[in-house]
Amino acid sequence: MRWTDLERTEHIYELHLGESIEVAGLGRMTLVGVKPAPLIDPNKFSWLPGIEGKDGGGSAIYFVLEFEDGVKACHPQDGDCPRF
């Protein structure tokens, strides 16, 4: 995972399923699931019997984040996020 803090310092972390890490300036993150993209694009082979084309197919990660003291989620529509 790549994390850039408010001082624009980049941090690189290696996440393992089920393990927690401390993310500098953010909090404790635990990876709880992954949904990888398909290795083979089914749309390229949809002409084959039994293979159906599909929309989307990007990858996703699922994690639990416990913020450090003083850290909170911000919402751009409320105007409370830092501007760069």
Residue frames relative to the residue before (quaternion, step in Angstrom):
aa qw qx qy qz dx dy dz
M 1.0000 0.0000 0.0000 0.0000 0.00 0.00 0.00
R 0.2161 -0.7506 0.6105 0.1308 3.56 -1.08 0.76
W 0.0266 -0.7917 0.6085 -0.0474 3.57 -0.80 1.09
T 0.1018 -0.7735 0.6236 0.0507 3.58 -0.88 0.98
D 0.3068 -0.7789 0.5200 0.1696 3.58 -0.61 1.13
L 0.7310 -0.4455 0.2925 0.4262 3.58 -1.31 0.07
E 0.6411 0.4845 -0.3274 0.4970 3.60 1.23 -0.34
R 0.4633 -0.7123 0.3934 0.3509 3.55 1.39 0.14
T 0.3919 0.6695 -0.5117 0.3692 3.55 1.10 0.78
E 0.2937 -0.7745 0.5382 0.1554 3.55 -0.78 1.04
H 0.1055 -0.7711 0.6273 0.0274 3.56 -1.00 0.95
I 0.1717 -0.7658 0.6130 0.0913 3.58 -1.02 0.83
Y 0.0394 -0.7959 0.6038 -0.0193 3.57 -0.87 1.04
E 0.2831 -0.7146 0.6104 0.1915 3.53 -1.20 0.62
L 0.1643 -0.8012 0.5726 0.0563 3.56 -0.68 1.13
H 0.1095 -0.7601 0.6377 0.0604 3.55 -1.08 0.81
L 0.5994 -0.6015 0.3998 0.3451 3.55 -0.99 0.90
G 0.8328 0.1951 -0.1763 0.4871 3.57 -0.80 1.07
E 0.6522 0.4981 -0.3214 0.4725 3.61 1.23 -0.20
S 0.3347 -0.7312 0.5622 0.1931 3.54 -1.18 0.67
I 0.0915 -0.7652 0.6340 0.0638 3.54 -1.20 0.64
E 0.3927 -0.6690 0.5696 0.2716 3.55 -1.26 0.45
V 0.1742 -0.7826 0.5938 0.0683 3.56 -0.68 1.14
A 0.4682 -0.7161 0.4472 0.2609 3.58 -0.54 1.22
G 0.8480 0.1371 -0.1273 0.4959 3.56 -0.78 1.06
L 0.7102 0.4194 -0.2588 0.5028 3.59 1.24 0.07
G 0.5723 -0.5741 0.4076 0.4205 3.59 0.62 -1.10
R 0.6699 -0.4672 0.3868 0.4282 3.54 -1.28 -0.47
M 0.0896 -0.7967 0.5977 0.0055 3.55 -0.83 1.10
T 0.0877 -0.7765 0.6235 0.0257 3.55 -1.01 0.93
L 0.3204 -0.7347 0.5685 0.1854 3.58 -0.77 1.05
V 0.0819 -0.8412 0.5345 0.0072 3.59 -0.60 1.13
G 0.8202 -0.0439 0.0138 0.5703 3.60 1.21 -0.16
V 0.1168 -0.7674 0.6256 0.0781 3.52 -1.28 0.47
K 0.0969 -0.7546 0.6455 0.0671 3.53 -1.21 0.60
P 0.1507 -0.8414 0.5127 0.0805 3.58 0.15 1.26
A 0.5639 -0.5595 0.4817 0.3701 3.53 -1.29 0.43
P 0.5845 -0.5813 0.4128 0.3874 3.62 -1.11 0.51
L 0.5279 -0.6370 0.4632 0.3180 3.56 -1.10 0.70
I 0.7637 0.2028 -0.1102 0.6029 3.57 1.13 -0.72
D 0.4260 -0.6962 0.5186 0.2548 3.58 -0.85 0.99
P 0.3473 -0.7718 0.4859 0.2180 3.64 -0.39 1.16
N 0.5771 0.6008 -0.3856 0.3967 3.62 1.13 -0.47
K 0.6346 0.5353 -0.3322 0.4477 3.61 1.14 -0.57
F 0.7725 0.3147 -0.1573 0.5287 3.59 1.18 -0.52
S 0.3268 0.7867 -0.4799 0.2097 3.60 1.22 0.33
W 0.5635 0.5940 -0.3872 0.4239 3.60 1.24 -0.22
L 0.5910 0.5628 -0.3692 0.4446 3.61 1.26 -0.31
P 0.5490 -0.6102 0.4447 0.3584 3.61 -1.05 0.69
G 0.8105 0.2814 -0.2167 0.4658 3.58 -1.00 0.88
I 0.6813 0.4209 -0.2937 0.5219 3.60 1.25 -0.08
E 0.1284 -0.8055 0.5777 0.0313 3.53 -0.65 1.15
G 0.4738 -0.6494 0.5154 0.2970 3.54 -1.08 0.77
K 0.0584 -0.8002 0.5957 0.0381 3.59 -1.18 0.44
D 0.4589 -0.6582 0.5252 0.2834 3.54 -1.28 0.48
G 0.7857 0.3096 -0.2248 0.4861 3.58 -1.18 0.52
G 0.2728 0.7905 -0.5323 0.1317 3.53 -1.04 -0.80
G 0.3769 0.7275 -0.4915 0.2951 3.58 1.22 0.34
S 0.5292 -0.6291 0.4596 0.3362 3.56 -1.24 0.25
A 0.1181 -0.7770 0.6154 0.0601 3.56 -1.26 0.45
I 0.1570 -0.7454 0.6343 0.1317 3.54 -1.25 0.50
Y 0.1958 -0.7590 0.6124 0.1022 3.53 -1.18 0.63
F 0.0911 0.8062 -0.5755 0.1026 3.56 -0.78 1.00
V 0.3501 -0.6702 0.6092 0.2388 3.51 -1.39 0.33
L 0.0871 -0.8035 0.5888 0.0147 3.56 -0.85 0.99
E 0.1017 -0.7597 0.6413 0.0357 3.55 -0.84 1.08
F 0.3511 -0.7759 0.4884 0.1902 3.57 -0.40 1.25
E 0.5096 -0.5808 0.5353 0.3412 3.55 -1.27 0.56
D 0.6416 -0.4886 0.4042 0.4315 3.57 -1.26 0.32
G 0.7982 0.2899 -0.2273 0.4766 3.55 -0.93 0.90
V 0.6362 0.4877 -0.3357 0.4948 3.60 1.25 -0.17
K 0.0346 0.7915 -0.6091 0.0357 3.57 -0.97 0.85
A 0.5506 -0.5759 0.4817 0.3649 3.53 -1.27 0.39
C 0.1780 -0.7740 0.5950 0.1232 3.56 -1.06 0.68
H 0.2535 -0.7602 0.5857 0.1214 3.52 -1.22 0.56
P 0.4242 -0.7408 0.4523 0.2584 3.61 -0.40 1.18
Q 0.6414 0.5366 -0.3427 0.4280 3.58 1.01 -0.72
D 0.6702 0.4666 -0.2984 0.4940 3.62 1.20 -0.39
G 0.4558 -0.7165 0.4243 0.3144 3.59 1.29 -0.14
D 0.5671 0.6291 -0.3826 0.3691 3.62 1.18 0.31
C 0.5291 0.6107 -0.4280 0.4048 3.63 1.18 0.39
P 0.5490 -0.5997 0.4540 0.3644 3.60 -1.07 0.63
R 0.2755 -0.7425 0.5873 0.1669 3.56 -1.13 0.63
F 0.2141 -0.7823 0.5755 0.1048 3.57 -0.93 0.90
